Amino acid sequence: MSTLELKIRLIEKIDKIEDENLLKEVIRLLELSAGTEDMYNLDLDQKAVIAEARNQIKNGQFLTEDKANQEIDEWLNK
């Protein structure tokens, strides 16, 4: 399928959508892929928390999904 055919198909699909939330998500996704979505502006506290989390990951201070699930199961079964 050519690029033009894909665009036409996409326009036809979008034209049939009545769900406002779905249309907003489609726009958000398209803006995200085009790099036009507004970037988040973080304050200093948020940036500090992110830096701390990155350091924790770098130092191996994190749980894998399996380990976290195991700890949750153990906690729930107490």
C-alpha positions as CSV (number, residue, x, y, z in Angstrom):
1,M,0.0,0.0,0.0
2,S,1.4,3.4,-1.0
3,T,1.8,6.4,1.3
4,L,-1.0,8.1,-0.5
5,E,-3.3,5.1,-0.1
6,L,-2.5,4.9,3.6
7,K,-3.3,8.6,4.1
8,I,-6.6,8.3,2.3
9,R,-7.5,5.2,4.4
10,L,-6.6,7.0,7.6
11,I,-8.6,10.1,6.6
12,E,-11.6,7.8,5.9
13,K,-11.3,6.1,9.3
14,I,-10.9,9.3,11.2
15,D,-13.9,10.8,9.4
16,K,-16.1,8.0,10.8
17,I,-15.0,8.5,14.4
18,E,-17.7,10.1,16.6
19,D,-16.0,9.5,20.0
20,E,-14.4,12.9,21.1
21,N,-12.0,11.2,23.4
22,L,-10.7,8.9,20.7
23,L,-10.3,11.8,18.4
24,K,-8.3,13.7,21.0
25,E,-6.1,10.6,21.5
26,V,-5.5,10.4,17.7
27,I,-4.5,14.0,17.6
28,R,-2.2,13.5,20.6
29,L,-0.6,10.5,19.0
30,L,0.0,12.3,15.7
31,E,1.4,15.3,17.4
32,L,3.7,13.1,19.5
33,S,5.0,11.3,16.4
34,A,5.5,14.6,14.6
35,G,7.3,16.1,17.6
36,T,4.9,18.9,17.9
37,E,3.4,18.0,21.2
38,D,4.1,20.4,24.0
39,M,7.0,19.3,26.1
40,Y,6.6,19.0,29.9
41,N,8.1,21.8,31.9
42,L,9.4,20.4,35.1
43,D,10.2,22.4,38.2
44,L,13.4,21.9,40.2
45,D,11.9,19.5,42.7
46,Q,10.6,17.3,39.9
47,K,14.0,17.3,38.1
48,A,15.7,16.4,41.5
49,V,13.4,13.4,41.9
50,I,14.1,12.2,38.4
51,A,17.8,12.6,38.9
52,E,17.6,10.6,42.2
53,A,15.6,7.9,40.4
54,R,18.2,7.7,37.6
55,N,21.0,7.3,40.2
56,Q,19.1,4.6,42.0
57,I,18.7,2.7,38.7
58,K,22.4,3.2,37.9
59,N,23.3,1.8,41.3
60,G,21.0,-1.2,41.0
61,Q,18.5,0.1,43.6
62,F,15.3,-1.0,41.8
63,L,12.9,-4.0,41.6
64,T,12.2,-6.0,38.5
65,E,8.6,-6.5,37.7
66,D,8.8,-10.1,38.8
67,K,10.4,-9.2,42.1
68,A,7.9,-6.4,42.7
69,N,5.0,-8.8,42.0
70,Q,6.5,-11.4,44.3
71,E,6.8,-8.9,47.1
72,I,3.2,-7.8,46.6
73,D,2.0,-11.4,46.6
74,E,3.9,-12.0,49.9
75,W,2.5,-8.9,51.4
76,L,-1.1,-9.8,50.4
77,N,-0.8,-13.3,51.8
78,K,0.4,-12.3,55.2
